[in-house]
Structure formats: C-alpha cells, structure tokens
Amino acid sequence: MTYTTTRRRVLQGMAVGTAGALAGCTVGSPTNDLQVSGPLDVGIDEPSLGAAKPVDVDRVAADPRDVPKPITRSEPATIPVELETREVVAEIEPGVTFTYMTFNDQVPGPFIRTRVGDTVELTVRNHESSTMAHNVDFHAVRGPGGGAEATTVNPGEEKHLRFKVTFPGAFVYHCAVANVDYHISSGMFGLILVEPEEGLPEVDREFYLGQMEVYTNGTAGDEGHHEFDFEKMAAENPTYVLINGEKQAIGPQNYDEMRVRTDETVRIYYAVGGPNLFSSFHAIGGVWDEVYAQGALASEPQRYVQTTPVLAGSAAVVTAQFPVPGDYKLVDHALSRVARKGALAVLSAEGPANDELFDPEE
C-alpha cells in the first residue's frame, strides 16, 4: 500500500512554531504553536532505521465519534462484545511505520457501553496472522486477572467469557499477557463504560480518546520502520506520546472529526493506557466544567477544573462547553509530549462570534 497522500501533505505543510509559544499555551493555527521543527538533538546516537514497511491498514486511530448511544432501558441486558486481536503495520506519522498490536484494528480499542447489572458475553479472537498470544484484562470485572487468564488466545484461537458489571464508572481494559507493558505500549487498551442504573446526564455530543506512549529505536520524526525498544520502555523514555495511536491524530491537522457547535455540551471519555505515564488532561482555551476523576461515576464530579490528572490504567469522564468559535487543543499539559512527541487532539467549535466573552482586537 502507499502512504496516505493527504496526511503527508497536511502534516509536512504545517508551519513551524517556536519554543516560546509553549509557555503561554497560545491558540494560533491548530498545531504550529505546539510543535518544533524536528527531533531534539541531545547528542545521543540512535541506531539506523530500516526502510518504512508497507502498511496493513491506512489508519489505526480510533474515530472519536464512535461511541455507542446512551442507554435508555431500565432493566439489565446481555451485551455481546467481539474483540479481535491483530498485529498490524501502520504509520505513526507520514513516513514512520510501526507494528501495532490492536483490538479490532484500532487504537484505542472499541468503546464498550454497558449499564450496572448487565452481563457481557465476550468473544476474544486472535487473528491467524498474529505472532503472539493476547488476552483482555477488564478493570470493570470482579474475577481473576480481570478475565485475562480466561481469555488468553494463541494465533487463530477463540475464547469466550461471561461477566456481570456490578459497579458504575469508566474503566480501562488492556492486554495482560507476559510483557504486558509492551503490548499496551503497542496499542492494546480501550475503555468499557458502565452507566449507573439511572443513566448519565444528557449531553449533545460524546467523544472517545485514549493516550499511550510508544518506545522505539528511533527518534520522533525519523522516517523508516521503528522497532520496539525495551530499554527505553524500562527507562520510561518514550519516543512518542500519542492520542488515538497516531501523531496529532484528531483535528483539522489530520482526521477532522471532533466538530461541535458553540451552544452544545460535550462529554469526553479519556482513557490512558500508559503503560507508564499519567496524563495531565487539559483543554487550551477552556476548562472542564465537570470531571469524574478516574472515571468514578458514583462520586460527585469536580467543577471547573483546569487540568485533571489521569493515571496510567485509568480514565476520566469530562464535560465542557466551547461557547466561542475556534479550535481548542486537547493536550497532556506535560507539554514536551505535545511539542515533541505528538500528544495532540483538536476540537473545532462552530457558531457566531461571542464578543461578550472573547473579543480580540483586529
């Protein structure tokens, strides 16, 4: 397959920002005030990379709009869930390939929506092209390994598990075989939502994002095929920190899918797979009107939070409004991860100017 020409043209054509723009969280074009011109030269020789590989899929970034509709029923139900584990070559950014491990060919894995009292009928299938065993550990499960032991599948195998969800919240799931950190860092994590029995407050739009770090034998931006680097992972020194599995994946700079109106209320489910770093989740140009910290939907939400910590292996549920039109950067406020390692999503709000709230001089 050939690389996606549009993505290459858009990313390579972006203007170069300055390091000075980082400190003030400026809000110019969607990306150029939060990036640098190239890899940071720190005097460390990286091993040479092999040529970029042909890709198996054009995109691994999960569509942030792909969230099942809120549950309206008042009784428990049985929810069928199918997850296929597959190892695929895809681009982190144009010209940079990496072998991901995925649930259903996407990062993060599919959003699973349930209600307290539901029973999940899970099928886990390991694609025959895989080279390793995989499984699933659900943080929403009460049972050994969160289901990991019961769902371990070798290439070409299929296993089944039934489990009941008994407490509300937003919970990470992930692969948990040996070298669990390697599998998560390669993309194997996702989110299961367990709605409370009374449901969640109504909002206009919901989105789904997931952050992880990737450790490779190259430097961010070096073209070629990046192999996994276990020493960097042990040192917790990632090459990339990514939202939805690709550099600057979501927004006008790439997949322009988070679009809202200025009069809408937005809910974002934010999962952090890690495997090591927590995220300081922040919206440049706004606050989180409500935060269910660590996805704890049974707790009272925090109000008007500027930046919320999301631990590795956890999640946050946030709501916000964007009453002034424009582009809003959603970032990990450990900003070197944005400027140098790719952790950026952009939400675009459309609507009439709101000079009472924000009136820039011409």
C-alpha positions in Angstrom: 0.0 0.0 0.0 1.1 3.6 -0.4 1.1 6.2 2.3 -2.0 8.4 2.6 -1.0 11.3 0.4 -3.4 13.8 2.1 -2.0 13.2 5.5 1.6 13.6 4.3 0.7 16.8 2.5 -1.1 18.3 5.5 1.5 17.4 8.1 4.5 18.3 6.1 3.0 21.6 5.1 2.4 22.9 8.6 4.3 25.9 9.7 6.9 25.6 12.4 6.2 27.1 15.8 8.5 28.4 18.4 9.5 27.1 21.8 8.4 30.4 23.3 4.8 29.7 22.3 4.6 26.7 24.6 4.8 28.6 27.9 1.7 30.7 27.1 -0.5 27.9 25.6 -1.1 30.1 22.6 -4.0 29.4 20.2 -3.0 30.2 16.7 -3.3 27.5 14.0 -4.3 24.0 15.1 -0.8 22.7 15.5 2.0 25.0 14.7 2.4 26.7 18.1 2.8 23.3 19.8 5.5 21.7 17.7 9.1 22.1 16.9 10.9 21.9 13.6 12.3 18.4 14.1 13.8 15.9 16.5 15.6 17.4 19.5 19.3 16.8 19.2 20.6 15.7 22.6 23.8 14.2 21.4 22.6 10.6 21.6 23.3 8.4 18.5 20.2 6.4 17.6 20.6 3.1 15.6 19.8 3.4 12.0 16.3 2.5 11.0 15.2 0.1 8.3 13.0 1.4 5.4 9.4 2.1 6.2 7.3 -1.0 5.7 4.1 -1.3 3.5 1.1 -0.7 5.8 -1.6 -3.2 6.6 -4.1 -0.5 7.4 -4.2 3.1 6.4 -5.4 4.2 9.8 -5.2 2.8 13.4 -6.6 6.0 15.1 -10.0 5.2 16.5 -12.7 7.6 15.3 -13.5 9.7 18.4 -17.2 9.8 17.4 -17.5 6.0 17.5 -19.3 5.9 20.9 -22.5 3.8 21.3 -25.6 5.8 22.1 -26.6 6.4 25.8 -28.6 3.6 27.4 -32.3 4.3 27.8 -33.6 1.0 29.1 -34.3 0.5 32.8 -33.6 -3.2 33.0 -30.3 -5.2 32.7 -29.5 -6.8 29.4 -27.0 -9.2 27.9 -24.4 -7.4 25.8 -22.4 -9.3 23.1 -18.9 -8.0 22.6 -16.4 -9.2 20.0 -12.8 -8.3 20.1 -10.2 -9.4 17.6 -6.6 -9.1 18.5 -4.3 -8.3 15.5 -0.8 -7.1 14.9 -0.7 -4.5 12.0 1.9 -2.2 10.4 0.7 1.3 10.2 2.0 4.9 10.2 2.6 6.8 13.4 3.1 9.8 11.1 3.9 10.1 7.4 7.0 8.0 6.5 7.2 6.5 10.0 5.9 2.9 10.3 5.5 0.8 13.4 4.0 -2.6 14.2 1.0 -2.0 16.4 -1.0 -4.5 18.4 -4.7 -3.8 18.3 -8.2 -4.7 19.3 -10.2 -4.6 16.1 -7.5 -2.8 14.1 -7.8 0.5 16.1 -6.2 2.4 19.0 -7.7 2.7 21.5 -9.8 -0.5 21.2 -13.6 -0.3 20.7 -15.7 1.7 23.2 -17.9 -0.8 25.1 -21.1 0.6 26.7 -23.0 -1.2 29.4 -25.2 -0.5 32.4 -24.9 -1.7 36.0 -26.4 -5.2 36.2 -25.7 -6.1 32.5 -24.0 -9.3 31.5 -21.3 -9.1 28.9 -20.9 -12.1 26.6 -17.3 -11.6 25.4 -15.7 -13.3 22.4 -11.9 -12.8 22.0 -10.4 -13.9 18.7 -6.7 -13.8 17.9 -6.1 -13.3 14.2 -4.3 -16.1 12.5 -1.6 -13.7 11.3 -0.6 -12.8 14.8 2.8 -13.8 16.1 2.0 -13.7 19.8 -0.7 -14.7 22.3 -3.1 -12.0 23.5 -5.9 -11.6 26.1 -8.0 -9.0 27.8 -8.0 -7.7 31.4 -11.1 -5.6 32.2 -10.8 -3.2 35.2 -14.6 -3.5 35.4 -14.5 -7.2 36.2 -14.6 -8.9 39.6 -12.7 -12.1 38.8 -9.1 -13.5 38.5 -7.0 -11.3 36.2 -10.0 -9.3 35.2 -10.6 -12.1 32.7 -7.1 -12.2 31.4 -6.4 -15.8 32.3 -9.8 -16.9 30.8 -9.3 -15.1 27.5 -5.7 -15.9 26.6 -5.7 -16.8 22.9 -2.9 -18.0 20.7 -2.9 -17.1 17.0 -6.0 -18.5 15.3 -7.8 -19.3 18.6 -11.0 -18.0 20.0 -12.3 -17.9 23.6 -15.4 -16.8 25.4 -16.2 -15.2 28.8 -19.3 -14.1 30.5 -19.1 -11.5 33.2 -21.5 -9.2 35.1 -20.8 -5.5 35.6 -21.9 -4.5 39.1 -20.5 -1.0 39.7 -20.6 2.2 37.6 -17.7 4.0 36.1 -15.4 4.3 33.1 -12.8 1.6 33.1 -9.7 0.7 31.0 -9.3 -2.7 29.5 -6.0 -4.0 28.1 -3.9 -6.9 27.0 -2.2 -8.6 30.0 0.0 -11.4 28.7 3.7 -11.6 29.6 5.4 -8.3 28.6 2.1 -6.6 29.4 3.8 -3.2 29.1 5.0 -4.0 25.6 1.5 -4.9 24.4 -0.2 -1.9 25.9 2.5 0.4 24.5 1.9 -1.1 21.1 -1.8 -0.2 21.3 -3.7 -2.8 23.2 -6.0 -0.9 25.5 -9.6 0.5 25.4 -12.5 1.6 27.5 -15.6 0.0 29.0 -18.3 2.3 30.3 -20.7 1.0 33.0 -23.5 3.5 33.3 -25.3 3.9 36.6 -28.8 2.5 36.7 -30.3 6.0 36.4 -28.1 6.7 33.4 -25.9 9.7 32.7 -27.0 13.4 32.3 -27.9 14.2 28.7 -25.3 15.9 26.6 -25.3 17.0 22.9 -22.2 15.1 21.8 -19.8 12.4 23.2 -16.3 11.7 22.1 -13.7 9.0 22.9 -10.0 9.5 23.2 -7.1 7.4 24.5 -3.5 8.2 25.4 -0.5 5.9 25.3 3.3 6.1 24.9 5.4 4.3 22.3 9.0 3.3 22.8 11.1 2.8 19.6 14.7 2.5 18.4 14.3 5.8 16.6 13.7 9.5 17.3 10.3 11.1 16.7 10.1 12.2 13.1 12.8 9.9 11.8 11.4 8.2 8.7 11.6 4.5 8.4 10.3 1.5 10.3 10.6 1.9 14.0 11.2 -1.3 16.0 10.1 -1.6 19.7 12.8 -0.6 22.2 12.6 -2.4 25.6 15.4 -0.4 27.2 13.6 2.8 26.5 10.5 1.4 27.9 12.3 0.3 31.1 13.6 3.8 31.4 10.2 5.2 30.8 11.6 7.4 28.0 9.1 7.2 25.1 9.7 8.2 21.6 6.1 9.2 21.1 3.2 10.0 23.3 0.1 9.7 21.3 -3.7 10.4 21.5 -5.6 7.7 19.5 -2.4 6.0 18.3 -1.0 8.4 15.8 0.9 11.7 16.0 -1.6 14.6 16.2 -4.3 12.2 15.0 -7.5 14.0 15.7 -8.3 17.5 14.4 -8.1 19.7 11.3 -4.4 18.7 11.0 -5.4 15.1 10.3 -8.8 13.4 11.0 -11.1 16.4 11.4 -13.8 14.5 13.4 -14.3 16.5 16.7 -16.6 19.2 15.5 -19.3 20.8 17.7 -21.5 23.9 17.9 -20.9 26.6 20.3 -24.2 26.0 22.0 -23.6 22.3 22.7 -22.4 20.5 25.8 -19.7 17.9 25.1 -18.7 14.8 27.1 -15.3 13.3 26.5 -14.2 9.8 27.7 -10.4 9.8 28.1 -8.6 6.5 28.7 -4.9 6.4 29.5 -3.4 3.0 28.6 0.1 4.1 29.6 1.8 1.8 30.3 3.8 4.1 32.5 3.0 7.8 32.2 -0.1 9.6 33.6 -1.7 12.4 31.6 -2.4 16.0 32.7 -5.5 16.3 30.5 -6.2 20.0 29.6 -8.2 21.9 27.1 -6.4 25.0 25.9 -8.9 27.9 25.9 -11.3 26.4 28.3 -11.9 24.3 31.5 -13.6 21.0 32.2 -17.0 22.1 33.6 -17.3 18.7 35.2 -14.7 16.0 35.9 -15.5 12.5 37.1 -11.9 11.8 38.3 -10.6 8.4 37.5 -13.9 7.6 35.8 -15.7 7.3 39.2 -19.2 8.0 38.1 -20.6 7.1 41.6 -18.8 10.1 43.0 -19.7 13.8 42.8 -18.0 15.5 39.9 -15.4 18.2 40.4 -16.3 21.5 38.9 -14.4 24.0 36.6 -11.1 22.0 36.6 -8.3 23.4 34.5 -6.2 20.2 34.3 -7.1 16.8 35.5 -4.6 14.0 36.2 -5.5 10.7 34.6 -3.4 7.8 35.9 -1.9 5.1 33.7 -4.5 2.4 33.5 -7.4 4.7 34.4 -9.8 7.1 32.7 -11.6 10.4 33.2 -15.1 11.5 32.1 -15.3 15.2 31.5 -17.9 17.6 30.2 -17.3 21.0 28.7 -18.8 23.8 26.6 -17.0 25.8 23.9 -19.1 29.0 23.5 -16.5 30.9 21.4 -15.9 29.6 17.9 -12.5 28.3 17.0 -10.1 25.4 17.6 -9.4 24.0 21.0 -6.3 21.9 21.6 -6.8 18.9 23.9 -3.4 18.0 25.3 -1.4 16.4 28.0 -0.1 19.5 29.8 3.3 17.9 30.2 3.8 19.9 27.1 7.0 18.4 25.8 4.8 15.4 25.0 2.8 17.7 22.7 5.6 19.7 21.1 8.0 16.8 20.5 6.1 13.5 20.9 2.7 14.1 19.2 0.1 14.1 22.0 -2.5 16.5 20.5 -6.2 16.4 19.6 -8.1 19.4 18.3 -11.8 20.1 18.8 -13.4 22.7 16.5 -16.4 24.7 17.7 -18.5 26.4 15.1 -21.0 29.2 15.7 -21.5 33.0 15.9 -18.8 35.2 17.4 -19.3 35.8 21.2 -17.7 39.2 21.8 -19.1 39.4 25.3 -16.9 36.5 26.3 -14.0 36.9 23.9 -13.3 40.0 21.8 -9.9 40.0 20.1 -8.9 43.4 18.7 -8.5 43.5 14.9 
